[in-house]
Amino acid sequence: MHIATRLSTDVRIDEVQYRFTGYRYRAPYMFGGRVVDRVTLLDVRCRVTSRTGRSGWGFGSMTLGNQWAFPSAALTPDTTLAAMQALAIRLSRLTRTAAGFGHPLDHAVALEPAYAAAAVDVSRQLALGEPMPRLCALVVASPFDAAIHDAFARLHGRNVFDVYGSDLLPHDLGRYLGDDFAGERLDRALLPAHAPRLPVFHSVGALDPLDDTDVTTPVGDGLPETLGQWIERDGLFRLKIKLNGDELDADVARILAVDRVAMAAASTRRAGTPRDFAWCLDFNERCPDAGYVIECLQQVRRTSPDAFARILYIEQPTPRDLAAHPHNTMHEAARLRPVIVDESLTDLESLHLAREMGYTGVALKACKGQTHAVLMAAAAQRLGLFVTVQDLTCPGASLLQSVAIAARVPGAAGIEANARQYVPAANRPWEPYYPGVFRIHGGVIETTGLDRPGFGVPDELIDEEGWQDGGD
């Protein structure tokens, strides 16, 4: 898309820098049949300049969750991670050479075809034997998109979510989402201020101990070792239960066990704390069909009506390639509980297809890009879909962005904050600046301070070490 606006507030992209940082998990995280024990962060800095000559830097960060974004039966996790890093280097150069002035949304839309072509080219050059998925390319591109948004907002002294009004963004949603959205404004699809607090969905990985009898090798780092201890410490009342999707009896038993342990732990909490307990079931695409989901829900309901009543929604139960599996419709399952599209949601076309196939909600994620998140939020609102916001075990700046999305999207059911469970070392420098985000109390995240310019990332947390120039 050609960038054609002429506002004095428009910006061009002048410099791009990137770096990779690695962390080990304190305990392994199992989901979708895969075990993850480490994370690589892609950090991006971007300098933009307005038509009037004002210049400023922005920052973006995201986990390269290759085992989620690029699952492969043929390629090792090391190979898919290396491919994502190679793509990141390519995208840094492409972003640096972007032409013209514009709003961050326009830069994102203009860059997207080049980003997609780069993913194809990297797959070919590395002889991967299979194409890099679109979702994978979105994850790699997301910190570049975030850095541009952050730089633009900082330059104008505003929060990122306050740069979508007509004074800075002249186009309506028709430009980005098609003629059906002509005349509708993005800023009107978002809340005018951050919600003050958000329920936290605590992830219960497939290997996570539920009680003391499950602990075979204690981590011993002073943090909770079991689900019951996490609930007691953080006052949790929302859980995301990771399931196998190919072992029905085991999945039903796991749901009932989590429910039993959670409610026992919750019964010891002080009076006056929230009691609207609810769980999300996440099969990570491993169910063979919707019938598996329906039977799982029905067995839970027959065994424990109370546990069934606490199931808030189901997340992406069958494979992400919806067009290749047209029989996997969710209409009947969605009559029992909302069914949320996650891995399949990569653009507006996939959203419409998911809706046609019976999905009744969407999972928004910062790892797909700030531009993607706000546009899909607007589309979901227009279509009357259930909305939740999730992370990719995001620490630091990426968690701030995720929380901000949840705090400005109307009706968001809550937010994940998995890094505090699995990679707390990456969060520790951030805790003094945003204690309400990085230290959970009463089962909620407090968003105080997130209305600062940009995404609110403190300058002193962006050190000068390890940066590579995207122009090289």
MARMI-149370 format. One line per field, with one value per residue (C-alpha): residue number from 0; residue in one letter; z negated, x, y negated. Coordinates in nm, 3 decimals, m for minus. Last residue first. Example, Ala and Ser with C-alpha at 12.3 -4.5 7.8 and 13.67 -1.06 7.14 Angstrom:
REM residues 2
k: c(1 | 0)
r: c(s | a)
c3: c(m0.714 | m0.780)
c1: c(1.367 | 1.230)
c2: c(0.106 | 0.450)
REM end
This chain:
REM residues 472
k: c(471 | 470 | 469 | 468 | 467 | 466 | 465 | 464 | 463 | 462 | 461 | 460 | 459 | 458 | 457 | 456 | 455 | 454 | 453 | 452 | 451 | 450 | 449 | 448 | 447 | 446 | 445 | 444 | 443 | 442 | 441 | 440 | 439 | 438 | 437 | 436 | 435 | 434 | 433 | 432 | 431 | 430 | 429 | 428 | 427 | 426 | 425 | 424 | 423 | 422 | 421 | 420 | 419 | 418 | 417 | 416 | 415 | 414 | 413 | 412 | 411 | 410 | 409 | 408 | 407 | 406 | 405 | 404 | 403 | 402 | 401 | 400 | 399 | 398 | 397 | 396 | 395 | 394 | 393 | 392 | 391 | 390 | 389 | 388 | 387 | 386 | 385 | 384 | 383 | 382 | 381 | 380 | 379 | 378 | 377 | 376 | 375 | 374 | 373 | 372 | 371 | 370 | 369 | 368 | 367 | 366 | 365 | 364 | 363 | 362 | 361 | 360 | 359 | 358 | 357 | 356 | 355 | 354 | 353 | 352 | 351 | 350 | 349 | 348 | 347 | 346 | 345 | 344 | 343 | 342 | 341 | 340 | 339 | 338 | 337 | 336 | 335 | 334 | 333 | 332 | 331 | 330 | 329 | 328 | 327 | 326 | 325 | 324 | 323 | 322 | 321 | 320 | 319 | 318 | 317 | 316 | 315 | 314 | 313 | 312 | 311 | 310 | 309 | 308 | 307 | 306 | 305 | 304 | 303 | 302 | 301 | 300 | 299 | 298 | 297 | 296 | 295 | 294 | 293 | 292 | 291 | 290 | 289 | 288 | 287 | 286 | 285 | 284 | 283 | 282 | 281 | 280 | 279 | 278 | 277 | 276 | 275 | 274 | 273 | 272 | 271 | 270 | 269 | 268 | 267 | 266 | 265 | 264 | 263 | 262 | 261 | 260 | 259 | 258 | 257 | 256 | 255 | 254 | 253 | 252 | 251 | 250 | 249 | 248 | 247 | 246 | 245 | 244 | 243 | 242 | 241 | 240 | 239 | 238 | 237 | 236 | 235 | 234 | 233 | 232 | 231 | 230 | 229 | 228 | 227 | 226 | 225 | 224 | 223 | 222 | 221 | 220 | 219 | 218 | 217 | 216 | 215 | 214 | 213 | 212 | 211 | 210 | 209 | 208 | 207 | 206 | 205 | 204 | 203 | 202 | 201 | 200 | 199 | 198 | 197 | 196 | 195 | 194 | 193 | 192 | 191 | 190 | 189 | 188 | 187 | 186 | 185 | 184 | 183 | 182 | 181 | 180 | 179 | 178 | 177 | 176 | 175 | 174 | 173 | 172 | 171 | 170 | 169 | 168 | 167 | 166 | 165 | 164 | 163 | 162 | 161 | 160 | 159 | 158 | 157 | 156 | 155 | 154 | 153 | 152 | 151 | 150 | 149 | 148 | 147 | 146 | 145 | 144 | 143 | 142 | 141 | 140 | 139 | 138 | 137 | 136 | 135 | 134 | 133 | 132 | 131 | 130 | 129 | 128 | 127 | 126 | 125 | 124 | 123 | 122 | 121 | 120 | 119 | 118 | 117 | 116 | 115 | 114 | 113 | 112 | 111 | 110 | 109 | 108 | 107 | 106 | 105 | 104 | 103 | 102 | 101 | 100 | 99 | 98 | 97 | 96 | 95 | 94 | 93 | 92 | 91 | 90 | 89 | 88 | 87 | 86 | 85 | 84 | 83 | 82 | 81 | 80 | 79 | 78 | 77 | 76 | 75 | 74 | 73 | 72 | 71 | 70 | 69 | 68 | 67 | 66 | 65 | 64 | 63 | 62 | 61 | 60 | 59 | 58 | 57 | 56 | 55 | 54 | 53 | 52 | 51 | 50 | 49 | 48 | 47 | 46 | 45 | 44 | 43 | 42 | 41 | 40 | 39 | 38 | 37 | 36 | 35 | 34 | 33 | 32 | 31 | 30 | 29 | 28 | 27 | 26 | 25 | 24 | 23 | 22 | 21 | 20 | 19 | 18 | 17 | 16 | 15 | 14 | 13 | 12 | 11 | 10 | 9 | 8 | 7 | 6 | 5 | 4 | 3 | 2 | 1 | 0)
r: c(d | g | g | d | q | w | g | e | e | d | i | l | e | d | p | v | g | f | g | p | r | d | l | g | t | t | e | i | v | g | g | h | i | r | f | v | g | p | y | y | p | e | w | p | r | n | a | a | p | v | y | q | r | a | n | a | e | i | g | a | a | g | p | v | r | a | a | i | a | v | s | q | l | l | s | a | g | p | c | t | l | d | q | v | t | v | f | l | g | l | r | q | a | a | a | a | m | l | v | a | h | t | q | g | k | c | a | k | l | a | v | g | t | y | g | m | e | r | a | l | h | l | s | e | l | d | t | l | s | e | d | v | i | v | p | r | l | r | a | a | e | h | m | t | n | h | p | h | a | a | l | d | r | p | t | p | q | e | i | y | l | i | r | a | f | a | d | p | s | t | r | r | v | q | q | l | c | e | i | v | y | g | a | d | p | c | r | e | n | f | d | l | c | w | a | f | d | r | p | t | g | a | r | r | t | s | a | a | a | m | a | v | r | d | v | a | l | i | r | a | v | d | a | d | l | e | d | g | n | l | k | i | k | l | r | f | l | g | d | r | e | i | w | q | g | l | t | e | p | l | g | d | g | v | p | t | t | v | d | t | d | d | l | p | d | l | a | g | v | s | h | f | v | p | l | r | p | a | h | a | p | l | l | a | r | d | l | r | e | g | a | f | d | d | g | l | y | r | g | l | d | h | p | l | l | d | s | g | y | v | d | f | v | n | r | g | h | l | r | a | f | a | d | h | i | a | a | d | f | p | s | a | v | v | l | a | c | l | r | p | m | p | e | g | l | a | l | q | r | s | v | d | v | a | a | a | a | y | a | p | e | l | a | v | a | h | d | l | p | h | g | f | g | a | a | t | r | t | l | r | s | l | r | i | a | l | a | q | m | a | a | l | t | t | d | p | t | l | a | a | s | p | f | a | w | q | n | g | l | t | m | s | g | f | g | w | g | s | r | g | t | r | s | t | v | r | c | r | v | d | l | l | t | v | r | d | v | v | r | g | g | f | m | y | p | a | r | y | r | y | g | t | f | r | y | q | v | e | d | i | r | v | d | t | s | l | r | t | a | i | h | m)
c3: c(m0.783 | m0.798 | m1.077 | m1.309 | m1.578 | m1.948 | m2.214 | m2.491 | m2.515 | m2.791 | m2.754 | m3.116 | m3.181 | m2.915 | m3.107 | m2.870 | m2.888 | m2.568 | m2.399 | m2.638 | m2.984 | m3.016 | m3.150 | m3.481 | m3.688 | m3.503 | m3.805 | m3.714 | m3.894 | m4.095 | m4.429 | m4.402 | m4.106 | m4.101 | m3.749 | m3.641 | m3.970 | m4.054 | m3.733 | m3.773 | m4.061 | m3.883 | m3.549 | m3.634 | m3.769 | m3.465 | m3.266 | m3.578 | m3.619 | m3.323 | m3.382 | m3.625 | m3.607 | m3.231 | m3.207 | m3.239 | m3.059 | m3.023 | m3.087 | m2.937 | m2.710 | m2.691 | m2.522 | m2.417 | m2.599 | m2.906 | m2.715 | m2.464 | m2.745 | m2.919 | m2.606 | m2.550 | m2.910 | m2.876 | m2.568 | m2.753 | m3.030 | m2.988 | m2.739 | m2.787 | m2.444 | m2.574 | m2.569 | m2.525 | m2.528 | m2.310 | m2.250 | m1.905 | m1.814 | m1.452 | m1.490 | m1.813 | m1.648 | m1.358 | m1.592 | m1.802 | m1.481 | m1.379 | m1.723 | m1.751 | m1.393 | m1.418 | m1.754 | m1.608 | m1.612 | m1.932 | m2.095 | m2.102 | m2.058 | m2.112 | m1.921 | m1.984 | m1.849 | m1.620 | m1.417 | m1.084 | m0.931 | m1.219 | m1.157 | m0.787 | m0.863 | m1.102 | m0.852 | m0.592 | m0.841 | m0.909 | m1.105 | m1.331 | m1.293 | m1.598 | m1.815 | m1.741 | m2.050 | m2.110 | m2.340 | m2.554 | m2.506 | m2.194 | m2.073 | m2.055 | m1.818 | m1.584 | m1.596 | m1.243 | m1.187 | m0.856 | m0.663 | m0.762 | m0.498 | m0.502 | m0.880 | m0.886 | m1.261 | m1.361 | m1.617 | m1.972 | m1.929 | m2.282 | m2.474 | m2.693 | m3.045 | m3.204 | m3.564 | m3.495 | m3.390 | m3.726 | m3.904 | m3.693 | m3.802 | m3.653 | m3.393 | m3.304 | m3.269 | m3.046 | m2.833 | m2.791 | m2.679 | m2.445 | m2.282 | m2.242 | m2.086 | m1.853 | m1.733 | m1.558 | m1.602 | m1.901 | m1.901 | m1.808 | m2.131 | m2.350 | m2.571 | m2.823 | m2.992 | m3.356 | m3.567 | m3.933 | m4.006 | m4.379 | m4.405 | m4.749 | m5.028 | m5.274 | m5.293 | m5.101 | m5.233 | m4.999 | m4.700 | m4.757 | m4.762 | m4.457 | m4.264 | m4.361 | m4.257 | m3.935 | m3.836 | m3.908 | m3.713 | m3.410 | m3.428 | m3.453 | m3.148 | m2.956 | m3.062 | m2.959 | m2.622 | m2.529 | m2.199 | m2.288 | m2.542 | m2.765 | m2.895 | m3.155 | m3.160 | m3.508 | m3.646 | m4.020 | m4.143 | m4.482 | m4.393 | m4.679 | m4.759 | m4.394 | m4.318 | m4.617 | m4.500 | m4.150 | m4.287 | m4.328 | m4.431 | m4.412 | m4.661 | m4.410 | m4.515 | m4.180 | m4.362 | m4.191 | m4.229 | m4.305 | m4.208 | m4.563 | m4.680 | m4.471 | m4.109 | m3.964 | m3.617 | m3.343 | m3.119 | m3.188 | m3.415 | m3.288 | m3.520 | m3.351 | m3.521 | m3.568 | m3.461 | m3.654 | m3.595 | m3.243 | m3.031 | m2.891 | m2.592 | m2.529 | m2.172 | m1.871 | m1.865 | m1.816 | m1.507 | m1.324 | m1.112 | m0.787 | m0.567 | m0.765 | m0.509 | m0.244 | m0.358 | m0.681 | m0.654 | m0.440 | m0.550 | m0.909 | m0.863 | m0.740 | m0.886 | m1.171 | m1.370 | m1.414 | m1.327 | m1.643 | m1.653 | m1.842 | m2.192 | m2.220 | m2.187 | m2.477 | m2.378 | m2.371 | m1.992 | m1.949 | m2.214 | m2.014 | m1.690 | m1.856 | m2.033 | m1.718 | m1.523 | m1.802 | m1.822 | m1.448 | m1.467 | m1.775 | m1.585 | m1.267 | m1.407 | m1.548 | m1.225 | m1.021 | m1.242 | m1.199 | m0.823 | m0.848 | m0.730 | m0.424 | m0.435 | m0.322 | m0.537 | m0.263 | m0.454 | m0.141 | m0.057 | m0.399 | m0.409 | m0.073 | m0.174 | m0.498 | m0.306 | m0.072 | m0.369 | m0.514 | m0.177 | m0.150 | m0.509 | m0.480 | m0.339 | m0.590 | m0.881 | m0.757 | m0.719 | m1.071 | m1.203 | m1.046 | m0.735 | m0.562 | m0.271 | m0.199 | m0.416 | m0.399 | m0.774 | m0.788 | m0.514 | m0.685 | m1.023 | m0.848 | m0.712 | m1.055 | m1.203 | m0.928 | m1.021 | m1.386 | m1.289 | m1.086 | m1.377 | m1.602 | m1.349 | m1.332 | m1.708 | m1.752 | m1.518 | m1.175 | m1.037 | m1.261 | m1.268 | m1.495 | m1.379 | m1.587 | m1.898 | m1.910 | m1.766 | m2.045 | m1.946 | m2.249 | m2.172 | m2.228 | m2.094 | m2.154 | m2.009 | m1.932 | m1.841 | m1.571 | m1.494 | m1.141 | m1.060 | m0.835 | m1.135 | m1.204 | m1.330 | m1.521 | m1.583 | m1.852 | m1.842 | m2.098 | m1.994 | m2.302 | m2.300 | m2.541 | m2.725 | m2.862 | m2.623 | m2.613 | m2.321 | m2.314 | m2.260 | m2.582 | m2.829 | m3.019 | m3.176 | m3.506 | m3.588 | m3.216 | m3.063 | m2.913 | m2.584 | m2.443 | m2.074 | m1.938 | m1.689 | m1.556 | m1.307 | m1.193 | m0.980 | m0.953 | m0.820 | m1.025 | m0.977 | m1.219 | m0.945 | m0.778 | m0.408 | m0.372 | m0.069 | m0.193 | 0.095 | 0.000)
c1: c(2.433 | 2.127 | 1.965 | 2.246 | 2.314 | 2.263 | 2.440 | 2.468 | 2.312 | 2.063 | 1.689 | 1.575 | 1.675 | 1.434 | 1.134 | 0.886 | 0.550 | 0.411 | 0.447 | 0.394 | 0.261 | m0.090 | 0.053 | 0.129 | m0.130 | m0.246 | m0.307 | m0.300 | m0.550 | m0.566 | m0.588 | m0.226 | 0.006 | 0.355 | 0.476 | 0.189 | 0.106 | 0.476 | 0.540 | 0.871 | 1.012 | 0.916 | 1.084 | 1.436 | 1.289 | 1.086 | 1.349 | 1.447 | 1.082 | 1.103 | 0.845 | 0.580 | 0.625 | 0.662 | 0.309 | 0.117 | m0.210 | m0.475 | m0.847 | m1.194 | m1.151 | m1.486 | m1.366 | m0.999 | m0.792 | m0.674 | m0.619 | m0.396 | m0.209 | m0.150 | 0.003 | 0.224 | 0.349 | 0.408 | 0.623 | 0.822 | 0.925 | 0.837 | 0.602 | 0.514 | 0.351 | 0.071 | m0.305 | m0.589 | m0.953 | m1.245 | m1.591 | m1.718 | m1.986 | m1.876 | m1.800 | m1.612 | m1.411 | m1.320 | m1.205 | m1.000 | m0.857 | m0.738 | m0.593 | m0.409 | m0.279 | m0.127 | 0.028 | 0.184 | 0.114 | 0.315 | 0.093 | m0.180 | m0.557 | m0.752 | m1.079 | m1.434 | m1.735 | m1.575 | m1.847 | m1.683 | m1.814 | m1.653 | m1.320 | m1.340 | m1.416 | m1.120 | m0.892 | m0.979 | m0.918 | m0.562 | m0.350 | m0.605 | m0.549 | m0.322 | m0.592 | m0.961 | m1.182 | m1.470 | m1.743 | m1.899 | m2.174 | m2.330 | m1.977 | m1.921 | m2.216 | m2.104 | m1.733 | m1.669 | m1.378 | m1.506 | m1.336 | m0.990 | m0.750 | m0.922 | m0.891 | m0.514 | m0.474 | m0.543 | m0.822 | m0.899 | m0.824 | m0.921 | m1.231 | m1.419 | m1.537 | m1.532 | m1.651 | m1.995 | m1.830 | m1.653 | m1.984 | m2.161 | m1.900 | m1.897 | m2.170 | m2.046 | m1.686 | m1.797 | m2.005 | m1.715 | m1.477 | m1.739 | m1.793 | m1.422 | m1.360 | m1.654 | m1.497 | m1.224 | m0.887 | m0.801 | m0.438 | m0.483 | m0.333 | m0.595 | m0.649 | m0.933 | m1.005 | m1.112 | m1.337 | m1.372 | m1.612 | m1.529 | m1.331 | m1.178 | m1.407 | m1.333 | m0.972 | m0.857 | m0.866 | m1.147 | m0.941 | m0.690 | m0.965 | m1.127 | m0.803 | m0.715 | m1.057 | m1.073 | m0.722 | m0.809 | m1.136 | m0.966 | m0.681 | m0.920 | m1.112 | m0.788 | m0.656 | m0.978 | m0.976 | m0.614 | m0.546 | m0.610 | m0.330 | m0.455 | m0.324 | m0.556 | m0.576 | m0.680 | m0.871 | m0.936 | m0.583 | m0.506 | m0.136 | 0.024 | m0.259 | m0.334 | 0.035 | 0.068 | m0.227 | m0.085 | 0.240 | 0.605 | 0.552 | 0.861 | 1.147 | 1.398 | 1.380 | 1.280 | 1.154 | 1.218 | 0.929 | 0.649 | 0.318 | 0.229 | 0.274 | m0.018 | m0.099 | 0.248 | 0.291 | 0.370 | 0.067 | 0.104 | m0.143 | m0.133 | m0.260 | m0.522 | m0.493 | m0.805 | m0.752 | m0.729 | m0.760 | m0.907 | m0.688 | m0.855 | m1.073 | m1.162 | m1.108 | m1.342 | m1.393 | m1.019 | m1.027 | m1.285 | m1.570 | m1.661 | m1.579 | m1.568 | m1.748 | m1.527 | m1.214 | m1.025 | m0.727 | m0.851 | m1.212 | m1.100 | m1.092 | m0.789 | m0.662 | m0.461 | m0.290 | m0.570 | m0.832 | m0.767 | m0.547 | m0.254 | m0.402 | m0.345 | 0.031 | 0.030 | 0.107 | 0.398 | 0.400 | 0.749 | 0.668 | 0.367 | 0.562 | 0.854 | 0.626 | 0.428 | 0.751 | 0.898 | 0.581 | 0.584 | 0.949 | 0.869 | 0.584 | 0.771 | 0.915 | 0.577 | 0.396 | 0.646 | 0.580 | 0.204 | 0.253 | 0.424 | 0.787 | 0.769 | 0.884 | 1.207 | 1.412 | 1.666 | 1.806 | 1.789 | 1.440 | 1.290 | 1.465 | 1.311 | 0.960 | 0.988 | 1.130 | 0.831 | 0.597 | 0.796 | 0.795 | 0.418 | 0.371 | 0.582 | 0.310 | 0.051 | 0.286 | 0.399 | 0.036 | m0.048 | 0.258 | 0.131 | 0.311 | 0.618 | 0.789 | 1.010 | 1.104 | 1.481 | 1.527 | 1.226 | 1.368 | 1.705 | 1.559 | 1.329 | 1.627 | 1.788 | 1.457 | 1.422 | 1.757 | 1.647 | 1.325 | 1.519 | 1.758 | 1.457 | 1.315 | 1.646 | 1.700 | 1.343 | 1.426 | 1.265 | 1.061 | 0.753 | 0.736 | 0.584 | 0.671 | 0.474 | 0.428 | 0.765 | 0.925 | 0.820 | 1.057 | 0.969 | 0.891 | 1.035 | 0.972 | 1.138 | 1.097 | 1.339 | 1.274 | 1.308 | 1.148 | 1.222 | 0.884 | 0.792 | 0.845 | 1.153 | 1.161 | 1.424 | 1.363 | 1.492 | 1.414 | 1.448 | 1.405 | 1.386 | 1.499 | 1.327 | 1.414 | 1.263 | 0.978 | 0.817 | 0.591 | 0.274 | 0.057 | 0.179 | 0.453 | 0.645 | 0.975 | 1.077 | 1.291 | 1.300 | 1.637 | 1.686 | 1.830 | 1.874 | 1.875 | 1.947 | 1.802 | 1.859 | 1.660 | 1.727 | 1.548 | 1.185 | 0.964 | 0.702 | 0.364 | 0.284 | 0.302 | 0.014 | 0.054 | m0.093 | m0.017 | 0.162 | 0.132 | 0.000)
c2: c(0.312 | 0.086 | 0.284 | 0.183 | 0.441 | 0.366 | 0.573 | 0.319 | m0.025 | 0.044 | m0.002 | 0.016 | m0.346 | m0.466 | m0.334 | m0.162 | m0.339 | m0.190 | m0.527 | m0.814 | m0.718 | m0.570 | m0.244 | m0.412 | m0.227 | 0.085 | 0.309 | 0.677 | 0.896 | 1.219 | 1.044 | 0.936 | 0.998 | 0.850 | 0.761 | 0.539 | 0.366 | 0.330 | 0.133 | m0.050 | 0.157 | 0.483 | 0.412 | 0.526 | 0.855 | 0.953 | 1.143 | 1.339 | 1.442 | 1.683 | 1.957 | 1.835 | 1.456 | 1.502 | 1.640 | 1.314 | 1.388 | 1.120 | 1.090 | 1.122 | 0.819 | 0.641 | 0.325 | 0.331 | 0.066 | 0.260 | 0.583 | 0.405 | 0.230 | 0.562 | 0.710 | 0.405 | 0.409 | 0.783 | 0.726 | 0.462 | 0.699 | 1.064 | 1.233 | 1.599 | 1.569 | 1.348 | 1.357 | 1.110 | 1.219 | 1.120 | 1.272 | 1.173 | 0.920 | 0.878 | 0.505 | 0.573 | 0.848 | 0.616 | 0.339 | 0.582 | 0.731 | 0.383 | 0.309 | 0.639 | 0.654 | 0.306 | 0.387 | 0.700 | 1.073 | 1.112 | 0.849 | 1.111 | 1.099 | 1.420 | 1.416 | 1.533 | 1.721 | 1.978 | 2.148 | 2.219 | 1.896 | 1.705 | 1.877 | 1.790 | 1.425 | 1.405 | 1.579 | 1.316 | 1.036 | 1.150 | 1.400 | 1.569 | 1.943 | 1.965 | 1.807 | 1.864 | 1.882 | 2.122 | 1.989 | 2.265 | 2.525 | 2.374 | 2.315 | 2.690 | 2.727 | 2.448 | 2.536 | 2.660 | 2.896 | 3.034 | 2.753 | 2.884 | 2.746 | 2.406 | 2.390 | 2.436 | 2.386 | 2.745 | 2.813 | 2.692 | 2.321 | 2.200 | 2.306 | 2.057 | 1.971 | 2.315 | 2.256 | 2.403 | 2.729 | 2.753 | 2.697 | 2.959 | 3.213 | 3.564 | 3.518 | 3.168 | 3.283 | 3.570 | 3.333 | 3.092 | 3.366 | 3.514 | 3.177 | 3.111 | 3.454 | 3.403 | 3.080 | 3.277 | 3.445 | 3.225 | 3.109 | 2.741 | 2.605 | 2.778 | 2.473 | 2.481 | 2.147 | 2.149 | 1.931 | 1.835 | 1.551 | 1.543 | 1.222 | 1.156 | 1.030 | 1.309 | 1.417 | 1.718 | 2.076 | 2.184 | 2.074 | 2.352 | 2.616 | 2.455 | 2.464 | 2.820 | 2.953 | 2.754 | 2.860 | 3.223 | 3.204 | 3.051 | 3.303 | 3.600 | 3.482 | 3.440 | 3.781 | 3.955 | 3.778 | 3.838 | 3.657 | 3.295 | 3.287 | 3.006 | 2.673 | 2.521 | 2.141 | 2.027 | 1.727 | 1.676 | 1.617 | 1.462 | 1.432 | 1.625 | 1.869 | 1.940 | 1.990 | 2.226 | 2.436 | 2.454 | 2.594 | 2.489 | 2.130 | 1.905 | 1.934 | 2.068 | 2.434 | 2.578 | 2.886 | 3.222 | 3.468 | 3.223 | 3.386 | 3.496 | 3.135 | 3.010 | 2.920 | 2.969 | 2.815 | 3.067 | 2.995 | 2.625 | 2.447 | 2.090 | 1.816 | 1.599 | 1.262 | 1.050 | 0.688 | 0.362 | m0.012 | 0.021 | m0.203 | m0.513 | m0.607 | m0.240 | m0.124 | m0.095 | m0.471 | m0.524 | m0.304 | m0.513 | m0.380 | m0.559 | m0.261 | 0.065 | 0.281 | 0.119 | 0.295 | 0.353 | 0.116 | m0.172 | m0.117 | m0.166 | m0.543 | m0.734 | m1.059 | m0.908 | m1.185 | m1.441 | m1.177 | m0.977 | m0.665 | m0.816 | m0.779 | m0.404 | m0.452 | m0.698 | m1.050 | m1.294 | m1.328 | m1.182 | m0.923 | m0.806 | m0.776 | m0.599 | m0.352 | m0.273 | m0.219 | m0.005 | 0.205 | 0.277 | 0.383 | 0.591 | 0.768 | 0.860 | 1.184 | 1.288 | 1.200 | 1.404 | 1.707 | 1.668 | 1.662 | 1.999 | 2.037 | 2.257 | 2.619 | 2.783 | 2.551 | 2.490 | 2.191 | 1.977 | 2.100 | 2.037 | 1.699 | 1.605 | 1.703 | 1.508 | 1.211 | 1.215 | 1.189 | 0.897 | 0.721 | 0.763 | 0.635 | 0.320 | 0.093 | 0.218 | 0.163 | m0.180 | m0.282 | m0.172 | m0.358 | m0.685 | m0.801 | m0.937 | m0.767 | m0.470 | m0.176 | m0.113 | m0.059 | 0.169 | 0.390 | 0.407 | 0.499 | 0.746 | 0.942 | 0.963 | 1.079 | 1.341 | 1.490 | 1.498 | 1.674 | 1.929 | 1.990 | 2.055 | 2.302 | 2.488 | 2.500 | 2.629 | 2.917 | 2.940 | 3.231 | 3.243 | 2.866 | 2.604 | 2.252 | 1.999 | 2.213 | 2.392 | 2.078 | 1.845 | 1.569 | 1.357 | 0.996 | 0.650 | 0.302 | m0.034 | m0.381 | m0.662 | m1.026 | m1.291 | m1.625 | m1.745 | m1.902 | m1.608 | m1.380 | m1.169 | m0.810 | m0.614 | m0.244 | m0.010 | 0.361 | 0.639 | 1.004 | 1.222 | 1.584 | 1.820 | 2.138 | 2.460 | 2.538 | 2.883 | 2.970 | 3.183 | 2.876 | 2.722 | 2.808 | 2.542 | 2.648 | 2.488 | 2.183 | 2.112 | 2.027 | 1.680 | 1.552 | 1.203 | 1.111 | 0.763 | 0.516 | 0.165 | m0.041 | m0.396 | m0.656 | m0.550 | m0.830 | m1.007 | m1.172 | m1.456 | m1.721 | m1.538 | m1.464 | m1.117 | m0.898 | m0.589 | m0.342 | 0.000)
REM end
